[in-house]
Amino acid sequence: MSPQLSRYRFKVRYGICLILLIGAAIWVGLAMRTHLPLIFLIPQEYSGPVVILFDQPGGIDLTPGKDGYEVKVPANGIIRVKGTYTFDNGGGYPGSSIVFLMIGKNEERTPLLEAINPWQEWDKDDRMSWLVGIRDVRGNLQKIPQSYAEGFVFDDFPESVKDKPMILWHDSCQDRVFGPDWEAYGAGEKTAEDLHIPPCGEFVVGSIERIRTWPEWMFLRGKGKTEKLRINNPAYTSIQELIDEANARVARKKAEGIS
């Protein structure tokens, strides 16, 4: 084999190895970015529902920070994002895929406790007993038996936490539908894929004591209204209807001094 051919083969092999290494680095980088958590930055003065909608043309681009994708909650609580990201059941901070941080006046960040509904967690050793719970910032769950069948779902929480801001009703919001065929979705006749319902998530920010005094218009349809007000109307006929409702809520909160 001639020296020229040997050098050529070496260059080809070196080039292939280099391309494979670069490709592997890009793949690892993308995988790491995919698994970065969504970090919700919640202003200290904010209270009320929050909805994040994915796959939204004209939505915001999320850029990764040191610990994850940071998303600041706006005044109306509606966040629209171009891409699709994980919005799941959370866990311990900072290792979970979703993190809730309250931002103080001096920009200090405080992880929030999360109130758990009976259908989110239950006593694995006694599935006949419905429980509520409090998940701390490390992901630990304090389980609390319910004693008030007709009361507010979180009545049994310790008095020491009822005046603290928390995350409540953290869940997917595909049952909102955001389209005119919501009845077909509710009846199981059409799927989220059939109706092109965007991936989305929702939660509520507030203290147990304050939420007990909120008027009906402070809640999203369903969920909190179902539990507190016995109103079960979860669907929206469009995303714009959700946004209009959220903007009206901002004005009423200010006018009526709701917090």
C-alpha positions in Angstrom: 0.0 0.0 0.0 1.4 3.4 -1.0 2.1 6.0 1.7 -0.3 8.4 -0.1 -3.2 5.8 0.1 -2.4 5.1 3.8 -2.6 8.8 4.6 -5.9 9.1 2.7 -7.4 6.2 4.7 -6.2 7.6 7.9 -7.9 11.0 7.1 -11.1 9.2 6.2 -11.2 7.2 9.4 -10.3 10.3 11.5 -13.0 12.3 9.8 -15.6 9.6 10.4 -14.6 9.3 14.1 -14.8 13.1 14.5 -18.2 13.2 12.9 -19.4 10.4 15.2 -18.0 12.2 18.3 -19.6 15.5 17.3 -23.0 13.7 16.7 -22.8 12.0 20.0 -22.0 15.3 21.8 -25.0 16.9 20.1 -27.3 14.0 21.0 -26.2 14.1 24.7 -26.7 17.8 24.7 -30.2 17.6 23.3 -31.0 14.8 25.7 -29.8 16.9 28.7 -31.8 19.9 27.5 -34.9 17.7 27.1 -34.7 16.6 30.7 -34.1 20.0 32.1 -36.9 21.0 34.5 -39.5 23.6 33.9 -38.9 26.2 36.6 -42.0 28.4 37.2 -41.0 31.8 38.7 -44.0 33.0 40.6 -44.0 36.7 41.7 -44.7 37.0 45.5 -47.8 39.1 44.8 -49.3 36.6 42.4 -52.3 34.5 43.3 -54.8 32.5 41.2 -54.7 29.9 38.5 -51.8 29.4 36.0 -52.1 27.6 32.7 -49.1 26.7 30.4 -50.0 25.8 26.8 -47.4 24.1 24.5 -47.1 23.8 20.8 -48.4 27.4 20.4 -47.5 29.4 17.2 -46.4 32.8 18.4 -45.6 31.5 21.9 -42.4 32.1 23.7 -39.1 30.2 23.2 -37.8 28.7 26.4 -34.1 29.1 26.8 -32.2 26.8 29.3 -30.6 28.4 32.3 -28.3 26.9 34.9 -30.9 24.7 36.5 -33.6 24.4 33.8 -36.1 26.3 31.6 -37.2 29.3 33.6 -40.8 30.5 32.9 -42.0 33.7 34.6 -45.7 33.7 35.5 -47.4 36.8 34.0 -50.2 38.8 35.6 -52.9 36.9 33.8 -51.4 33.5 34.6 -51.5 32.3 30.9 -48.2 31.1 29.4 -47.9 30.0 25.7 -44.8 28.1 24.6 -43.7 27.2 21.1 -42.2 23.8 21.9 -43.4 20.8 23.9 -41.9 20.0 27.3 -42.6 17.7 30.2 -45.3 18.8 32.7 -45.7 15.9 35.1 -46.3 15.2 38.8 -43.2 16.9 40.1 -41.1 15.6 43.0 -38.1 16.8 45.0 -36.4 20.1 44.2 -34.2 20.5 42.3 -34.3 17.1 40.6 -37.9 17.0 39.4 -39.1 17.9 35.9 -41.2 20.8 37.3 -40.3 23.2 40.0 -42.3 26.0 41.6 -40.3 29.0 43.0 -41.7 32.1 44.6 -39.7 35.2 43.8 -39.5 37.8 46.6 -39.0 41.6 46.4 -35.3 41.1 46.6 -35.3 38.4 43.9 -34.8 35.6 46.5 -36.2 32.3 45.4 -38.3 30.1 47.7 -39.5 26.6 46.7 -43.2 26.2 47.4 -45.0 23.3 49.1 -47.6 21.5 47.0 -51.0 20.4 48.1 -51.9 16.9 46.9 -55.5 15.9 46.0 -56.9 12.5 47.1 -56.8 11.2 43.5 -53.1 12.2 43.1 -51.8 10.2 46.0 -53.3 7.7 48.4 -52.2 5.4 51.2 -50.6 2.4 49.4 -51.4 0.2 52.4 -55.0 1.1 52.7 -56.6 2.1 49.4 -60.0 2.4 50.9 -59.0 5.6 52.7 -58.9 8.8 50.8 -56.0 11.1 51.8 -54.7 14.5 51.1 -51.1 15.4 51.4 -48.4 18.0 51.4 -45.3 17.5 49.3 -42.2 19.4 50.5 -39.4 20.8 48.4 -37.5 17.5 48.7 -40.4 15.5 47.3 -41.4 14.0 50.6 -45.1 13.5 51.0 -46.9 14.0 54.3 -50.2 12.1 54.1 -53.2 13.4 56.0 -56.5 11.5 56.4 -59.6 13.4 55.4 -62.4 13.8 58.0 -64.7 16.3 56.3 -66.7 14.5 53.7 -68.6 17.7 52.8 -66.0 20.3 53.6 -63.2 21.9 51.5 -60.8 19.2 50.3 -57.9 20.7 52.3 -59.7 21.4 55.5 -57.6 18.8 57.4 -54.3 20.5 56.6 -52.3 21.6 59.8 -53.2 25.2 60.8 -49.5 26.1 60.6 -49.5 25.8 56.8 -53.0 27.1 55.9 -51.8 30.7 55.6 -48.8 29.9 53.5 -48.8 30.2 49.7 -48.8 26.7 48.1 -49.3 25.0 44.7 -52.8 23.4 44.4 -54.6 21.4 41.7 -51.4 20.7 39.7 -52.4 18.6 36.8 -52.8 18.2 33.0 -55.4 20.5 31.5 -56.3 18.5 28.3 -59.8 18.1 29.7 -60.2 21.8 29.0 -60.4 20.8 25.3 -60.2 24.4 24.0 -62.6 23.6 21.1 -66.2 23.2 20.2 -66.2 19.4 20.4 -65.7 19.3 24.1 -68.8 17.1 24.6 -67.4 14.5 22.2 -64.2 14.5 24.2 -66.0 14.2 27.5 -68.0 11.3 26.2 -64.9 9.5 25.1 -66.0 9.7 21.4 -62.9 11.6 20.4 -59.4 11.7 21.7 -57.0 14.6 22.4 -55.2 13.6 19.2 -58.4 13.7 17.2 -59.2 17.2 18.4 -55.6 18.4 18.4 -55.8 19.5 22.0 -52.5 21.1 22.9 -50.4 19.6 25.6 -50.9 21.8 28.7 -50.6 21.9 32.5 -52.3 24.0 35.2 -52.1 24.8 38.8 -53.3 27.4 41.4 -51.2 29.6 43.6 -52.6 30.6 46.9 -53.0 29.9 50.6 -55.7 27.6 51.9 -57.2 30.4 54.0 -57.3 32.9 51.1 -58.7 30.3 48.6 -61.6 29.6 51.0 -62.7 33.2 50.6 -62.2 33.5 46.8 -65.3 34.3 44.7 -66.3 32.0 41.9 -64.5 34.0 39.1 -61.1 33.5 40.7 -61.1 29.8 39.7 -60.6 28.1 36.4 -63.6 26.0 35.3 -63.8 22.6 37.0 -61.2 21.4 39.5 -61.2 24.0 42.2 -64.7 25.0 41.4 -65.8 21.4 41.5 -64.3 20.9 44.9 -65.1 24.2 46.5 -68.2 25.4 44.7 -69.7 22.2 43.2 -69.5 23.7 39.7 -68.4 21.2 37.0 -67.8 22.9 33.7 -64.2 22.2 32.8 -64.2 22.9 29.0 -63.3 26.1 27.1 -64.5 26.4 23.5 -61.2 28.1 22.5 -57.9 29.2 23.9 -58.9 32.8 23.4 -61.9 32.3 25.7 -59.4 31.1 28.4 -57.2 34.2 27.8 -60.2 36.6 27.9 -61.3 35.1 31.2 -57.8 35.5 32.6 -57.5 39.1 31.6 -60.9 39.9 33.1 -59.7 38.2 36.3 -56.7 40.5 36.5 -59.0 43.6 36.3 -61.4 42.3 38.9 -58.6 41.2 41.3 -57.3 44.8 41.2 -60.7 46.4 41.5 -61.9 44.2 44.4 -58.5 43.8 46.2 -58.4 40.0 45.9 -55.2 38.3 46.9 
